[in-house]
């Protein structure tokens, strides 16, 4: 894609930020000429679904392979039955759909044009174990007033702390560009960067750790460049603000079941519960996809897997890519384990508890959700039983920790934060452990795979993929899925898709100048 204009007033903007960046679609035909090309999309998470959607809409015959019996990847869900006989949906936990997620929200608009299956939470509250509280509800959304407003409204910023800060060290945050931010900050950790800034400890817990732990990593092991990019996307570079939406229903019903039906209407074949074991290039230029059931030929392939899945598949596909590419994939790392505990309680939490609360200083507890505040399935269960459905997250648990001990400690912290839950009986509980989130370590940016590979018929998508766009987390997954599809469509001379991102640089000329001065 070429060109980096900002959104024009009155145009088809995707949010409120008039400086949002538009990447125009690459020109081409509406559909491929000649025989209908075929693509195997390996992985049914957000990246794979975005790639499959973009390809199927352009007339490509898509087969989507997903190892799990459900779609959505880390935003998926599956049915389970509680001890009281209730049929409910379990998932890997809360996800915030920020207004900056232009391309993910564009994917969801395929089946929900008004995004009516999402609902806004009224606040993004944060609580520290010391008793300090913060909120983004009344913080202005447009930079630099967003940063100034947060400092002015936050009790975690004290005058003596602000005087002690090193403003010169913080200047790189004012003009974040990709990939330049990685050239400047990828060599140090987020923790070390904050130490250099002398950022107040209390504010660090309530503000910066929210961002770093969103990557399921300890700040000591996270690249400062990735943290700086997060601040640009959500706080210093975008006017969309830090409030967010959540699905009104469990993920399958709200998001992925409708999209699977949409793909079916475009001729795509969705094969859940099907593990791809090997991808073999053919002499004719296509690929043989070997699953646990059969082998099928496809013209092109999208690998939309997590780090462990990509490493495993490439290791088992000896002829895929070249040596240096295979070595880079083999070096991909995963973040520490994370725990999602969902409790069905026999009595409600206090009526004034928010739907979502970010926490720090409560052991491994990172946030608490009260699902009946927004999710219809949980609300029906709570109304019928008089109870509550509460979800707890621990984003970066020490590897090797005893799982039963960590599960108990997490519930103990819930009792500390919401004391009324001590008197509640647990009707049922689900504790979900995973360790498949990508780790973005210090100095690791150059080693990450890009969308394009040494083989033009093979592309990669996912939140682990390196891209020169200001995107992260779920939005990086969706964006790289569309970019992967576009790279394949280019082979057939087919028109690409218009994409959007937050601004690709600092918003104010004087601040950009200061940031440039600090980088010299």
WOPEUR-V703978 format. One record per pair of residues at least 6 apart in sequence whose ideal C-beta (glycine too) atoms are under 7 Angstrom apart, sorted by the first residue. I is the first residue (numbers start at 0). J is the second residue. Records with the same first field share a line. If there is no record, write none. Layout:
# WOPEUR-V703978
I: J / J
This chain:
# WOPEUR-V703978
0: 22 / 23 / 25 / 485 / 495 / 498
2: 22 / 23
3: 20 / 503
4: 21
5: 18 / 19 / 20 / 21 / 502
6: 12 / 17 / 19 / 21
8: 17
12: 19
13: 19 / 101 / 104 / 105 / 499
14: 98 / 101 / 239
15: 238 / 239
16: 237 / 238 / 239
18: 238 / 502 / 506
19: 101 / 499 / 501 / 502
20: 499 / 500 / 501 / 502 / 503
21: 497 / 499
22: 497 / 498
23: 497
24: 494 / 495 / 496 / 497
25: 485 / 489 / 494 / 495
26: 494
27: 488 / 492 / 493 / 494 / 495
28: 492 / 493 / 494
29: 494
30: 57 / 58 / 493
31: 58 / 59 / 491 / 493
35: 58 / 60
36: 59 / 60 / 298 / 299 / 491
37: 60 / 297 / 298
38: 54 / 59 / 61 / 297 / 298 / 299 / 300 / 301 / 487
39: 62 / 64 / 286 / 288 / 297 / 300
40: 47 / 50 / 51 / 61 / 63 / 64 / 301 / 303
41: 64 / 275 / 300 / 301 / 302 / 303 / 304
42: 65 / 302 / 303 / 304
43: 63 / 65 / 70 / 72 / 271
44: 71 / 72 / 73 / 303 / 476
45: 72 / 74 / 103 / 473 / 476 / 477 / 480
46: 303 / 460 / 461 / 476 / 477 / 479 / 480
47: 63 / 301 / 303 / 460 / 480
48: 70 / 106 / 258 / 480
49: 106 / 477 / 480 / 481
50: 301 / 303 / 460 / 480 / 483 / 484
51: 61 / 63 / 262 / 267
52: 106 / 109 / 262
53: 481 / 484 / 496
54: 61 / 484 / 487
55: 61 / 262 / 265 / 266 / 267
56: 265
57: 488 / 493
60: 266
61: 267
62: 268 / 270 / 297
63: 267 / 268 / 269 / 270
64: 270 / 273 / 275 / 290
65: 270 / 271 / 273
66: 273 / 274
67: 75 / 271
68: 77 / 271 / 272
69: 75 / 76 / 77 / 251 / 271
70: 255 / 259 / 271
71: 250 / 254 / 255
73: 91
74: 94 / 250 / 473
75: 90 / 91 / 250 / 255
76: 88 / 89 / 90 / 249 / 250 / 251
77: 88 / 89
78: 86 / 88
79: 87 / 89 / 429
80: 86
81: 87 / 343 / 426 / 427
82: 426 / 427
83: 426
85: 380
87: 376 / 380
88: 249 / 251 / 376
89: 341 / 429
90: 249 / 250
91: 339 / 431 / 433
92: 339 / 390 / 392
93: 355 / 366 / 368 / 390 / 392
94: 473
95: 243 / 245
96: 117 / 243 / 244 / 245
97: 233 / 239 / 243
98: 239 / 240 / 243
99: 232 / 233 / 237 / 239 / 474 / 501
100: 473 / 474
101: 499 / 500
102: 474 / 477 / 478 / 481 / 498 / 499
103: 473 / 474 / 477
104: 114
106: 477
107: 114 / 254
108: 114
109: 258 / 261
110: 257 / 258 / 261
111: 257
116: 246 / 247 / 248 / 253
117: 244 / 245 / 246 / 247
118: 244 / 245 / 247 / 373
119: 242 / 244
120: 242 / 243 / 245 / 354 / 355 / 373
121: 136
122: 134 / 135 / 136 / 353
123: 134 / 135 / 241 / 242 / 243
124: 132 / 134 / 353 / 356 / 357
125: 132 / 133 / 205 / 209 / 357
126: 132 / 356 / 358 / 416
127: 201 / 204 / 205 / 359 / 360
128: 359 / 360 / 361
129: 201 / 360
131: 154 / 155 / 201 / 205
133: 153 / 155 / 205
135: 241 / 242
137: 152
138: 145 / 148 / 149 / 152
139: 145 / 148
140: 238 / 239 / 240
141: 238
142: 235 / 236 / 238 / 506
143: 507
145: 234
146: 234 / 235
150: 156
153: 202
155: 199 / 201 / 202 / 205
156: 199 / 202
157: 199
160: 199
163: 197
164: 196 / 197 / 198
165: 195 / 196 / 197
167: 517
168: 195 / 196
169: 196
170: 513 / 514 / 517
171: 183 / 184 / 227 / 514 / 517 / 518
172: 227 / 230 / 235
173: 235 / 505 / 510 / 511 / 513 / 514
174: 504 / 505 / 510 / 511 / 514 / 515
175: 227 / 228 / 231 / 236 / 505
176: 503 / 504
177: 228 / 467 / 468 / 469
178: 467
180: 224 / 227 / 228
181: 224 / 444
183: 518
184: 192 / 223 / 224 / 227
185: 222 / 224 / 441 / 442 / 444
186: 441 / 442
187: 223 / 441
188: 218 / 219 / 220 / 221 / 223 / 441
189: 211 / 218 / 221 / 223 / 226
190: 218 / 219
191: 223
192: 223 / 226
193: 203 / 207
198: 207
204: 359 / 360
205: 359
208: 218 / 359
209: 357
210: 226 / 229 / 230
211: 218 / 221 / 226
212: 365 / 394 / 395
213: 472
214: 221 / 225 / 334 / 439
215: 334 / 335 / 337 / 394 / 395 / 436
216: 334 / 335 / 395 / 438
217: 395
220: 440
221: 439
222: 439 / 440 / 441 / 443 / 444
224: 444
225: 439
228: 469 / 471
229: 471
231: 469
232: 469 / 471 / 501
233: 241
234: 241
236: 469 / 501 / 502 / 505 / 506
237: 501 / 502
245: 373
246: 253 / 254
247: 253 / 373 / 374 / 375
248: 374 / 375 / 376
249: 374 / 376
259: 269
262: 269
263: 269
273: 290 / 292
274: 290 / 291
275: 288 / 290 / 312
276: 289 / 290 / 291 / 315
277: 289 / 315 / 316
278: 286 / 288 / 300 / 312 / 316 / 319
279: 286 / 287 / 316 / 318
280: 286 / 318 / 319 / 454
281: 287 / 296
284: 456
285: 296 / 297 / 298
286: 297 / 300 / 456
287: 294 / 296
288: 294 / 295 / 297
298: 456
299: 456 / 487
300: 456 / 457
301: 458 / 460 / 483
302: 309 / 312 / 459
303: 460 / 461 / 480
304: 312 / 461
305: 435 / 461
306: 331 / 332 / 333 / 435 / 437 / 463
307: 333 / 435
309: 328 / 331
310: 328 / 329 / 331
313: 319 / 320 / 325 / 328
314: 329
319: 457
320: 452 / 453 / 454 / 457
321: 453
324: 452 / 453
327: 446 / 448
328: 448
330: 446
331: 437 / 463
332: 438 / 440
333: 434 / 435 / 436 / 437 / 438
334: 395 / 436 / 437 / 438
335: 395 / 396 / 397 / 398 / 434
336: 396 / 398 / 432 / 433 / 434
337: 393 / 394 / 395 / 396 / 433 / 436
338: 393 / 396 / 405 / 406 / 409 / 430 / 432
339: 390 / 392 / 431
340: 391 / 406 / 409 / 410 / 428 / 430
341: 388 / 390 / 428 / 429
342: 389 / 425 / 428
343: 380 / 386 / 388 / 425 / 426 / 427
344: 386 / 387 / 389 / 420 / 423 / 425 / 426
345: 384 / 386 / 423 / 424 / 426
346: 385 / 386 / 423
347: 381 / 385 / 386 / 387
348: 369 / 387 / 389 / 417 / 419 / 420
349: 417 / 419
352: 369 / 417
354: 368 / 369 / 372 / 373
355: 366 / 368
356: 366 / 367
357: 366
358: 364 / 365 / 366 / 367 / 416
361: 412 / 415 / 416
362: 408 / 412
363: 393 / 396 / 405 / 408 / 409
364: 391 / 393 / 409 / 412
365: 392 / 393 / 394
366: 392
367: 389 / 391 / 413 / 416
368: 390
369: 387 / 389
370: 377 / 388 / 390
371: 377 / 378 / 381 / 387 / 388
377: 388
380: 388
381: 387 / 388
386: 426
389: 413
391: 409 / 413
393: 405 / 409
396: 405
402: 432
406: 430
413: 420
414: 420 / 421
437: 462 / 463
444: 465
447: 463 / 464 / 465
448: 459 / 464 / 465
449: 464 / 465
450: 458 / 459 / 460 / 464 / 466 / 479 / 482 / 483 / 486
451: 458 / 486
452: 458 / 459
455: 490
458: 483 / 486 / 487
459: 483
460: 479 / 480 / 483
461: 476 / 479
462: 472 / 475 / 476
464: 479
466: 475 / 478 / 479 / 482
468: 478 / 500
469: 500 / 501 / 503
470: 478 / 500
478: 498
481: 496 / 498
485: 495 / 496
488: 495
504: 511
505: 511 / 514
